[in-house]
Amino acid sequence: EKFPVRPETNSRELKTRDLESATMRTNKFGIRIAASALAMAVSYGAHAVTDEDIINDHKTPEDIVSYGMGTQGQRYSILEDLNTSNVQYLQPAWAFSFGSEKMRGQESQPLIKDGVMYVTASYSRIYAIDARTGEEIWQYDARLPDGIMPCCDVVNRGAAIYGDKVIFGTLDAKLVALNKDTGKPMWIKKVADYQAGYAITAAPMVIKGKVITGVSGGEFGIVGKVEAYDANTGDLVWTRPTVEGHMGYVYKDGKKIENGISGGKAGVTWPGEMWKNGGAATWLGGTYDPDTDSLFFGTGNPAPWNSHLRPGDNLFSSSRLAIDPDDGSIKWHFQTTPNDGWDYDGVNELISFNYEENGKTVKAAATADRNGFFYVLNRENGDFIRGFPFVDKITWAEGLDPKTGRPIYTEGGRPGNPADMEGGKGEMVLAQPAFLGGKNWMPMAFSQQTGLFYVPSNEWSMDIWNEPVSYKKGAAFLGAGFTIKPANDDYIGVLRAMDPKTGEEVWRYENTAPLWGGVMTTAGGLVFTGTPEGHLKAFDAKTGEELYRFNTGSGVVGTPITWTMDGEQYVSVASGWGGAVPLWGGEVAKVVKDFNQGGMVWTFKLPKDRVASN
């Protein structure tokens, strides 16, 4: 049984390592190297990360201090030394192993600060690495209990840096703040009850001195939420539930103060008391737009999957929310799949961008939803601007209402109601995309140079049916069964270049296995991503021509970054096959069954003599 994923139980897994407990290799030579690297890191690491550093992250290519290479999440680098004319000369600089027997999926995006890389790994681990040499400075392993229940592998997608701290979430739903130079814990806070199914796999972000985090657990009937913690003390500042009917709070001087019920009151878009276990997990984290001073968070599926048990739109599930970072109030929402009956979620990142139309600048935001539609919204008020399919086939909806963006459901496209059938199983339907989505968690990128979004997507369908189910704490709350199938014989993954103004697919790259890693683009006219077959690849951002590939030895499901150091441009990506596909993939899992696990971060650089002179 592959659901839920449970940790391995040997004693090596449960150790927490820091400087005083022999984090480094035990031989004297290893200790000397580690001490040397630490001294270097401390000298470089004297600069604390400020709010201004985070807001300007996209402008400072020598550091990467936010998930998304900037708070808006564009994953666009202004660096251009590495470009279409010389990317073939990109070469490995070093590779670092996450070590031990802990493999599984490595979905992390590294951070860079003052010559030190901070990268998380599976099983809630984090490492500080000398970015010049690849030598370990320190490692921290969270002490995980036996009963964690992550639905979709023991992954972690990244960390945040603020002041002298590096902060990340754990599979038992805690936030951990460590001294970024030594790895020593500075505070640890419980965000939610892991025994109810909560976890944290997303990277937090720090905005205005507050650590902002979401939670996982929608398959267990939890109640999604976004919370803010004081980055210096770990004290809770505000909490905002993402299911209608639940009260939000702010915390001042040790007092818990009501700050409005999400949606105004219970029972408006949910029947009976279904809202009490409504799901809408905020499991992918969020982005932040300084122009509108808004956090943008997506929410997951309503619980249970069986939509016949919860008629109504089921707010705020399968939605994008704009949230006030000061107190957690919801400014606006846009729901992509009302009364979601296919587990299409709505968590995928909402990326802020501007474009010109009729002589005016439009402040927009875009998202590629699991349901197969690409949405462009007005990020100031959440109004629908346009939407269009970005996958080859959508069966559950005929299209979108051109004014509201609400889906026009296909008659007979929803799984049948078990109450209408004998034997406790509803009528099965074939739905496309499959519930793993036209695009899942893996972040897309936006190029300020081409004006295109580069979307990692997949072509697959599913047989899905509904079943009776009732809520029990800590148990799967689905009420559905499914089998995922490839939609084509020769490829599943498709990297697409999409024009957000026209809906045109400018180019595509087809990949045999599903794409499950993030994307980055650069001013050098390049698009980087990885494949489950193990390759880091670079494409021409305008044409889609493959210009570079390197075999990392295991599937790439992490997100690449690029930065500059000592006058040279570097690229890094985590390698290690895993994630939801081999666990939930049905017939698709057969395509990837022979892929080897791994656990490394690879770093490449362009030699100085290959940089074109101006």
C-alpha positions in Angstrom: 0.0 0.0 0.0 1.6 3.3 -1.1 -0.8 5.6 0.7 0.2 7.1 3.0 4.0 7.4 2.8 5.6 6.5 6.1 9.2 7.2 7.2 11.8 4.5 7.5 12.2 3.4 11.1 15.9 2.8 11.6 17.6 4.9 14.2 19.8 6.8 11.8 16.8 8.6 10.5 15.8 10.1 13.8 19.1 11.9 14.7 19.4 15.6 14.7 22.9 16.7 13.8 24.5 20.1 14.5 28.0 21.3 15.1 28.3 20.0 18.7 26.9 16.6 17.9 29.5 15.7 15.2 27.7 16.9 12.1 30.9 16.5 10.1 32.8 13.4 9.0 34.5 11.7 11.9 38.0 11.4 10.5 40.3 14.3 11.3 40.8 15.3 7.6 37.1 15.6 7.2 36.8 17.7 10.3 39.5 20.1 9.1 37.8 20.6 5.8 34.5 21.2 7.5 36.0 23.6 9.9 37.7 25.5 7.1 34.4 25.7 5.2 32.6 26.9 8.3 35.1 29.6 8.9 34.7 30.8 5.4 30.9 30.7 5.7 30.9 32.6 8.9 33.1 35.3 7.5 30.9 35.6 4.4 27.7 35.1 6.4 28.1 38.2 8.5 25.6 39.9 6.3 22.0 39.4 7.6 19.2 39.1 5.1 16.9 42.0 5.3 13.3 42.7 4.0 14.8 44.8 1.3 17.1 42.0 0.2 14.1 39.7 -0.2 12.0 42.2 -2.1 15.0 42.9 -4.4 16.0 39.3 -4.8 15.2 39.3 -8.6 17.6 42.2 -9.1 20.6 40.7 -7.2 21.9 37.7 -9.1 24.8 37.2 -6.7 22.3 35.8 -4.1 19.1 33.9 -4.2 17.2 34.4 -0.9 13.7 33.5 -1.9 11.8 30.6 -3.3 11.0 31.6 -6.9 14.1 33.7 -7.5 12.1 36.7 -6.4 8.9 37.1 -4.4 6.7 37.3 -7.5 7.9 33.8 -8.5 8.9 34.6 -12.1 12.0 32.4 -11.9 13.7 34.8 -14.3 17.4 35.7 -14.0 18.8 38.9 -15.4 22.1 37.1 -16.0 23.2 36.7 -19.6 26.8 35.6 -19.6 25.5 32.1 -20.1 23.4 32.2 -23.3 22.3 30.4 -26.4 25.7 30.7 -28.0 27.8 29.2 -25.2 25.5 27.0 -23.0 27.1 24.0 -24.6 30.3 24.8 -22.6 28.5 24.6 -19.3 30.4 22.1 -17.2 30.0 20.5 -13.7 31.8 22.3 -10.9 30.9 20.0 -8.1 28.2 17.5 -6.9 27.1 17.0 -3.3 25.4 13.9 -1.9 22.6 14.1 0.6 24.0 10.9 2.0 22.7 8.0 4.0 20.0 5.6 2.9 17.4 8.3 2.6 16.5 8.8 -1.0 13.0 9.4 -2.4 12.1 12.6 -4.2 14.3 15.7 -4.1 12.0 18.6 -5.1 14.0 21.4 -3.5 15.1 24.7 -4.9 18.5 25.8 -3.4 19.1 29.3 -1.9 22.4 31.2 -2.2 23.8 33.7 0.3 27.3 35.0 0.6 28.9 32.0 -1.0 26.9 29.5 0.9 24.1 27.2 -0.6 21.2 26.2 1.6 19.3 23.3 0.2 16.6 21.0 1.8 16.2 17.3 1.1 13.8 14.5 1.6 12.8 13.5 5.2 13.0 17.2 6.3 16.7 17.6 6.1 18.6 20.8 5.3 22.3 21.4 4.4 24.6 24.4 4.3 27.2 23.9 1.5 30.2 25.9 0.5 29.1 27.1 -2.9 32.6 27.3 -4.2 33.8 23.8 -3.3 30.7 21.7 -2.6 31.9 20.9 0.9 29.4 20.5 3.7 29.3 23.2 6.3 26.5 21.8 8.5 23.5 19.4 8.3 20.3 19.4 10.2 17.9 16.4 10.3 14.5 17.0 11.8 13.4 14.4 14.4 10.4 12.9 12.7 7.9 10.7 14.5 6.8 7.4 13.1 3.3 8.5 12.4 3.8 11.2 9.7 1.3 11.0 6.8 2.5 12.9 3.8 0.3 11.8 0.8 2.8 12.3 -2.0 6.3 11.4 -0.9 8.6 12.7 1.9 9.7 15.7 -0.1 10.7 19.2 0.9 10.7 22.0 -1.7 12.9 24.6 0.0 13.7 27.1 2.7 13.7 30.9 3.5 16.5 33.1 4.8 16.0 36.1 7.1 18.4 37.9 9.4 20.8 35.3 10.7 18.3 32.4 10.2 17.4 29.8 7.6 13.8 28.6 8.1 12.1 25.5 6.7 9.0 23.3 7.3 8.9 19.6 8.3 6.8 16.6 7.6 5.4 16.7 11.1 4.0 20.2 10.4 6.6 22.3 12.3 8.6 25.4 11.3 12.3 25.2 12.2 14.6 28.3 12.4 18.3 27.6 12.4 21.3 29.8 12.7 22.4 30.0 9.0 26.1 29.9 9.9 26.1 27.1 12.4 22.9 25.1 11.9 21.9 25.5 15.6 18.2 25.6 16.2 17.0 29.1 17.2 13.3 28.3 17.5 10.9 25.4 16.5 7.1 26.0 16.3 4.3 23.5 15.8 2.0 24.7 13.0 -0.5 21.9 13.1 -1.2 18.3 14.3 0.5 15.8 12.1 -1.6 13.0 13.6 -4.6 14.6 11.9 -2.8 14.5 8.5 -1.1 17.8 8.5 2.4 18.3 7.1 4.6 21.0 5.5 6.4 20.3 2.3 6.5 23.8 0.7 9.1 26.5 1.2 8.0 29.3 3.5 8.6 32.9 2.6 9.4 35.9 4.7 7.6 39.1 4.1 7.8 42.2 6.4 9.6 40.2 9.0 7.0 37.5 9.1 7.4 33.8 8.1 4.5 32.9 5.9 3.5 29.2 5.6 0.8 27.0 4.3 0.0 23.3 5.2 -0.5 20.0 3.5 -3.1 17.3 4.3 -6.2 17.8 2.0 -6.5 14.0 1.5 -7.1 13.7 5.3 -9.9 16.2 5.7 -7.8 18.8 7.4 -8.7 22.5 7.3 -6.3 24.5 5.1 -4.8 27.7 6.4 -2.1 30.3 5.9 -0.2 31.5 8.9 2.4 34.2 9.7 5.0 33.9 12.4 7.5 36.5 13.7 10.7 35.6 12.0 12.8 36.5 15.1 10.8 34.9 17.8 8.6 32.3 16.1 5.5 33.8 17.7 2.3 33.4 15.8 1.1 36.7 14.3 -2.0 35.7 12.4 -3.9 32.7 11.0 -6.3 32.6 8.1 -8.3 29.4 7.4 -9.0 28.7 3.8 -12.3 27.0 4.3 -15.5 29.1 4.5 -16.9 29.2 8.1 -13.7 29.2 10.1 -12.6 32.2 12.1 -9.3 34.0 11.4 -7.2 35.5 14.2 -4.5 38.0 14.9 -2.3 37.8 17.9 -1.2 40.9 19.8 0.6 41.1 23.2 -0.2 37.4 23.8 -3.9 37.9 23.1 -5.9 36.0 20.4 -8.2 38.5 18.6 -10.9 37.5 16.2 -10.4 38.8 12.7 -13.4 37.7 10.7 -14.8 34.4 9.5 -13.4 33.2 6.2 -16.3 33.7 3.7 -18.4 35.6 6.3 -20.2 32.6 7.7 -20.5 28.9 7.5 -22.9 27.0 5.3 -23.1 29.3 2.3 -21.3 27.1 -0.3 -21.0 23.9 1.8 -23.9 21.6 2.9 -24.5 20.8 6.6 -21.2 20.5 8.5 -19.0 19.4 5.7 -17.0 22.6 6.0 -15.6 21.4 9.3 -13.3 19.0 7.4 -13.2 20.8 4.1 -9.6 20.4 3.0 -8.4 23.3 0.8 -4.8 22.7 1.9 -2.3 25.5 1.0 0.3 22.9 0.4 2.4 24.6 -2.3 3.1 27.9 -0.4 2.7 31.2 -2.1 4.1 34.3 -3.8 4.1 37.9 -2.9 3.5 41.0 -5.0 5.0 44.2 -3.6 3.0 46.4 -6.1 -0.3 45.4 -4.5 1.1 44.3 -1.1 -0.6 40.9 -1.5 0.3 37.3 -0.7 -1.0 35.0 -3.4 -1.8 31.5 -2.2 -3.5 28.6 -4.0 -5.8 26.1 -2.2 -6.2 22.4 -2.7 -9.1 20.1 -3.3 -12.2 20.1 -1.2 -12.6 17.1 1.1 -13.7 14.5 0.4 -13.1 13.9 -3.4 -16.6 12.6 -3.7 -18.3 15.9 -4.8 -21.8 14.5 -4.4 -21.4 14.6 -0.6 -20.8 18.4 -0.7 -23.0 20.2 -3.4 -22.1 23.8 -3.8 -18.9 25.7 -4.8 -17.1 24.7 -1.6 -15.2 28.0 -1.0 -12.3 28.6 -0.8 -11.2 25.2 -2.2 -9.5 25.0 -5.6 -9.0 28.7 -5.6 -6.4 31.5 -5.7 -6.5 33.9 -2.7 -5.0 37.4 -2.3 -4.2 37.8 1.4 -3.1 40.9 3.3 0.3 40.1 4.7 -0.3 42.4 7.8 -3.3 40.6 9.3 -4.2 37.7 7.0 -7.5 39.1 5.7 -8.7 37.8 2.3 -8.7 40.6 -0.3 -10.2 38.6 -3.2 -10.5 35.1 -4.5 -10.8 33.4 -7.8 -12.0 29.8 -7.9 -10.8 27.7 -10.9 -12.8 24.5 -10.2 -16.0 25.0 -8.2 -17.3 21.9 -6.5 -14.2 20.1 -7.6 -14.9 16.4 -8.3 -11.6 15.4 -10.0 -9.0 16.5 -7.4 -7.8 19.3 -9.6 -6.9 21.5 -6.7 -6.0 25.2 -7.2 -2.6 25.3 -5.5 -0.5 26.1 -8.5 1.6 29.2 -8.2 0.1 32.6 -9.2 2.9 34.6 -10.9 2.7 38.4 -11.1 3.7 40.0 -14.4 2.9 43.1 -16.4 2.1 43.6 -20.0 1.1 46.4 -22.3 -2.3 46.6 -24.0 -3.9 49.6 -25.8 -1.1 51.8 -24.5 -1.7 50.8 -20.8 0.2 48.6 -18.4 -1.9 45.7 -17.2 -0.9 44.4 -13.7 -1.7 40.8 -14.2 -1.0 37.4 -12.6 -1.1 34.0 -14.3 -1.5 30.4 -13.2 -1.5 27.1 -15.1 -4.1 25.0 -13.3 -4.2 21.3 -12.8 -7.6 21.3 -14.5 -5.9 22.1 -17.8 -6.8 25.8 -18.2 -4.3 28.7 -18.1 -5.7 31.8 -16.3 -4.7 35.4 -16.6 -6.2 37.6 -13.8 -6.0 41.2 -12.8 -3.9 40.9 -9.7 -5.3 44.2 -8.2 -8.8 42.8 -7.8 -8.8 39.2 -9.0 -11.0 39.9 -12.0 -10.8 37.3 -14.8 -9.0 38.7 -17.9 -8.7 35.6 -20.1 -8.3 31.8 -19.9 -7.5 29.1 -22.4 -6.4 25.4 -22.4 -2.7 24.7 -22.2 -3.1 20.9 -22.6 -4.2 19.0 -25.7 -7.5 17.7 -24.4 -9.9 18.6 -21.6 -13.0 16.4 -21.1 -14.5 17.6 -17.8 -15.4 21.1 -19.1 -16.3 22.5 -22.5 -14.6 25.8 -21.9 -14.7 28.9 -19.6 -17.3 31.6 -19.4 -15.6 34.5 -21.2 -16.7 37.0 -18.6 -16.2 35.2 -15.3 -13.8 32.4 -16.1 -16.2 29.9 -14.5 -16.0 26.5 -16.1 -18.7 25.3 -18.4 -19.1 21.7 -17.2 -19.4 18.8 -19.7 -22.6 16.9 -19.3 -21.7 13.5 -17.9 -18.1 14.5 -17.2 -18.4 14.2 -13.4 -17.9 10.8 -11.7 -21.3 9.3 -10.8 -23.0 9.5 -7.4 -22.6 6.2 -5.5 -26.1 6.8 -4.0 -27.5 6.2 -7.5 -25.9 2.8 -7.9 -26.1 -0.6 -6.1 -22.9 -1.9 -4.7 -21.6 1.3 -3.3 -19.6 2.5 -6.4 -20.7 5.3 -8.6 -20.5 5.3 -12.4 -16.9 5.6 -13.7 -15.9 8.3 -16.1 -12.8 8.9 -18.2 -11.4 12.3 -17.4 -8.6 14.3 -18.9 -6.4 15.7 -17.5 -5.8 13.1 -14.8 -5.9 14.3 -11.2 -2.1 14.8 -11.1 -3.0 17.6 -13.5 -2.2 19.3 -16.7 0.5 20.9 -14.5 1.2 19.9 -10.9 3.3 21.5 -8.2 6.4 22.1 -10.5 6.8 25.8 -11.0 6.6 27.4 -14.4 8.8 30.5 -15.3 8.1 33.8 -17.0 10.6 35.5 -19.2 10.6 39.3 -19.2 12.6 39.0 -22.4 10.1 37.0 -24.5 6.9 37.6 -22.6 6.2 33.9 -22.5 5.5 31.4 -19.7 7.3 28.1 -19.8 5.0 25.5 -18.4 6.0 22.0 -17.4 2.9 19.9 -18.2 1.7 16.4 -18.7 -0.8 14.6 -21.0 -2.6 11.9 -19.2 -6.1 10.8 -18.4 -7.8 8.8 -15.7 -10.7 6.4 -14.9 -12.3 7.9 -11.8 -15.3 6.8 -9.7 -16.8 7.8 -6.4 -17.4 5.7 -3.3 -19.1 6.3 0.1 -16.8 7.7 2.8 -17.0 9.3 6.2 -14.4 11.4 8.1 -12.1 9.8 10.6 -9.2 11.7 12.1 -5.9 10.7 10.5 -7.5 8.5 7.8 -7.7 9.1 4.1 -10.8 11.0 3.3 -11.3 10.5 -0.5 -14.5 8.6 -1.4 -13.0 8.0 -4.8 -10.9 5.5 -6.8 -8.9 6.1 -9.9 -6.4 4.7 -12.5 -4.1 7.1 -14.4 -3.2 6.4 -18.0 -0.9 8.0 -20.5 -2.8 9.9 -23.2 -0.2 9.1 -25.9 2.0 6.1 -26.7 5.3 8.0 -27.1 5.3 10.9 -24.6 3.6 12.2 -21.4 5.6 15.3 -20.5 5.4 18.5 -22.5 7.4 21.6 -21.8 5.3 24.4 -23.4 6.0 28.1 -24.2 2.7 29.9 -23.8 1.8 33.4 -24.8 -0.4 34.8 -22.0 -1.9 37.5 -24.2 -3.1 35.2 -27.0 -3.2 31.7 -25.6 -0.9 30.5 -28.4 1.5 27.6 -27.8 4.7 29.1 -29.3 6.7 25.9 -29.0 6.7 22.6 -27.2 9.2 19.9 -26.2 7.8 16.4 -25.7 9.3 14.0 -23.1 8.7 10.3 -22.7 8.2 10.4 -18.9 6.1 12.8 -17.0 7.7 16.2 -16.3 7.9 16.7 -12.5 10.6 19.4 -12.0 10.5 23.1 -12.1 11.6 25.6 -14.7 13.9 28.6 -14.8 14.5 31.1 -17.6 17.2 33.7 -18.1 18.1 36.9 -20.0 20.6 34.8 -21.9 17.6 33.4 -23.8 17.6 30.1 -22.1 15.0 27.9 -20.4 16.2 25.2 -17.9 14.4 22.2 -16.6 15.0 18.6 -15.6 13.5 15.2 -16.6 12.8 12.0 -14.7 15.2 10.3 -17.1 17.9 12.2 -15.2 18.8 15.1 -17.5 19.3 18.8 -16.8 18.3 20.4 -20.1 18.6 23.9 -21.6 16.4 25.1 -24.4 16.3 28.2 -26.6 13.6 30.4 -25.1 12.4 31.6 -28.4 12.5 28.4 -30.5 12.5 25.5 -28.0 15.6 24.0 -29.6 17.4 21.8 -27.1 20.9 23.3 -26.6 22.3 21.4 -23.6 21.8 18.2 -21.6 23.6 16.6 -18.7 22.8 13.3 -17.1 22.7 13.7 -13.3 22.3 10.0 -12.6 18.8 10.2 -11.2 15.5 11.8 -12.1 15.4 15.6 -11.8 12.3 16.7 -9.9 13.9 19.8 -8.3 13.9 23.4 -9.6 17.1 24.9 -11.1 18.6 28.2 -10.1 21.4 30.4 -11.5 23.6 33.0 -9.8 26.9 34.7 -10.2 30.0 34.3 -8.0 33.6 35.4 -8.4 32.7 36.7 -11.9 31.3 33.4 -13.2 27.8 32.2 -13.8 26.6 29.1 -12.0 23.6 26.8 -12.4 22.4 24.3 -9.7 19.7 21.7 -9.5 18.8 18.9 -7.1 18.6 15.4 -8.5 16.7 12.5 -7.0 13.7 10.7 -8.5 10.5 10.5 -6.6 7.4 12.5 -5.8 3.8 11.6 -6.5 4.1 9.9 -9.9 5.6 6.5 -8.7 3.2 6.5 -5.8 -0.1 7.4 -7.5 0.7 7.0 -11.2 -1.3 3.9 -12.0 -0.4 2.7 -15.5 2.0 5.7 -15.8 4.1 4.3 -13.0 5.0 1.5 -15.3 6.8 4.0 -17.5 9.0 5.1 -14.6 9.4 1.9 -12.7 13.0 1.3 -13.6 14.2 4.9 -12.8 16.8 4.9 -10.0 16.4 7.0 -6.9 19.1 9.4 -5.9 20.0 12.3 -3.7 22.4 15.0 -4.9 22.7 18.6 -5.8 24.7 19.3 -8.9 26.4 22.6 -9.6 27.7 23.8 -13.0 29.5 26.8 -14.2 30.5 28.6 -17.4 34.3 29.0 -17.7 35.3 32.6 -17.9 37.0 32.0 -21.2 33.7 31.1 -22.7 32.0 34.4 -21.9 31.7 36.6 -25.0 33.5 39.9 -24.7 31.5 43.0 -25.2 
